[in-house]
Structures are given as structure tokens and as C-alpha cells.
Amino acid sequence: MKFICRDFWTSMFQKQVDNLRTNHQGVYVLQDNAFRLLTHISSGKQYLDFAPRYLAVSCGFIRGVLSNLGIKSIVTSEVISMPSAKFQIMV
């Protein structure tokens, strides 16, 4: 997960993940407080319904990277307040 948070996130979004948490049982939560794909639409609450569409692509990228490393995973995302995004990874 450190590879995802540092190297992958930096190459994709030009910054590291703000927070990484785990329950030590295969569930990781990555939090980005200023997610790059949401910052340009975060000016109002009217775009909150469209935010999950931007996160779906990022979930696919994370799942693809982990799959290429030989790790099967389920990746979900949520937006509570713009432009913050949370990604939950279950391996």
C-alpha cells in the first residue's frame, strides 16, 4: 500500500495520499483531502452527484495496479465533502 500511496499517487495526481489507515485484516482506507480530479468541480454542491463518476476511473486504476502486482482487490470510493475523496481497498 505504501507503493500506491507514494509512487503511484504521485505519478498520477502529483501529490501523495494525505492519510492511510488499515484495520490489519486486509482493509485499507486512503484519503485525499484535495483530490485532483475533483478540485475543478468542487465550487458548488450541485456537482456532488457527478463526483462518483470521476472516482470510478481512479478505483479502476488502483485495482489494475494491484492486479498487476498479483493482489486481488475490491476498491470502492466515496465523497463526503468536495474535493475530499476516500478509497476503501479490500484485499
Steps between C-alpha positions, in 0.01 A plus 500: 500500500792733555577464129145609415509794744840633403614397154176429315305793646789739435532393138124523438396803707828686575462456878501227761192365677418708808406209727529120496318288756465127542320257728785246458253249352528589133305827490678826417351849480680766297390859546588788270380834637550684171440234235631641174212381281242662728663837564378652174135409568499562874371857479143404587287222642316451171789284374499265799282255304755486215803446724472117516545485123844657535589262780398188306793542262741543789364186668569313179856630489566391858348158441701459179828588667436256782394231252824542308685454828311172552262632768128439454298788643168679518523879483213733592488876543293771659478877508375659817603858432659638187788467404581235761486135391532170688598171339441170680713209384420145610763238420 
